[in-house]
Amino acid sequence: MELTDIDLNQLVLFQQLMVERRVSKVAENLGLTQPAVSNTLARLRRQFGDDLFVRTPKGMVPTPLAEQMAGPIGEALALLHNGLNPPSRFDPASVQRSITIGMTDIGEIVFLPDLLAHLRQVAPGVALTTVRTTASTLREDMEAGQVDLAIGPLPQLKGGFFQRRLFRQRYVCLFRQGHPLDRGQMSLADFQAAEHLVIVSAGTGHGKVDDLIRRAGIERRMRLTVPHFVSVGHILQRSDMVATVTERLAERLAAPFGLHYLPHPIDLPDVAINLFWHAKVHRSPAHQWLRGLVFDLFGDDTTPGQPPAAPVSRAARRPV
């Protein structure tokens, strides 16, 4: 299809449908009638030979083709908008707004103390809200602008999103000081003989570690299973259990709870922690500042400021 075959307003309407998922809301946003929106959608369907959006009780659900088109179209429209409306200078010291970041409870332990302390210095008018990255609506909330960023191993965020790796980290074994296994190195036999605290982190990349241990044929004596990481320090400091956790979490928990950690005896792959944002905010000055701040504070292998980022596409997916 050539650019002359399509009207720019049709692409604007397409993007609005990706965000709002309701014809009535799109009509309201664009100052059109609902029949006008429906007619434009009908023309788009004929041009692309695809339904693009399917009506359901929960709204207009995009087809796989629409999902594939959403990222490039959103980025192209953002480029056009920014070209026609040069951004004004962004001053974090004077901004008054709330920022919402999706993260796990690990993220709250690892990132929030340093992030809050830095914001207090450079952007005192910014308030933070966190939401769980395991929420079923995370994708829709980011598309709608209700969540600004998401941090973690998030394989569910694909077409329409950008990502940038913050760091990679290994898994370690975490336990209390004075534990009988605190001998400088943990063997596989020691690991199997120990009682284990297991954290079931459904919906995140961290949940895969338990599958990898099982596939390696390792049997664990699982004494306790919990659905989150926030209680790990409290439990381990008063027991002889061992937990498999990421190294940065272990670093944060070690001193406050009197814990030690050792390299994991199983050859587990490192986990990549990425930063995700939607294409619609890719060139927003406020979001560029926010992303740069997160990169500068927590990135191991990124260039401070405005590092390049890759859109997450169906054609080139990266494991996260």
Secondary structure, DSSP 8 states (H G I E B T S, - for coil): --GGGS-HHHHHHHHHHHHH--HHHHHHHHT--HHHHHHHHHHHHHHHTS--EEEETTEEEE-HHHHHHHHHHHHHHHHHHHHHS------TTT--EEEEEE--HHHHHHTHHHHHHHHHHH-TTEEEEEE-TT-TTHHHHHHTTS--EEEE--TT--TTEEEEEEEEE-EEEEEETT-TT-SS---HHHHHHSEEEEE--TTSGGGHHHHHHHHTT---EEEEEES-STTHHHHHTTSS-EEEEEHHHHHHHHHHHTEEEEE-SS----EEEEEEEEGGGTT-HHHHHHHHHHHHHH-SSS-SSS---EEE-SSS----
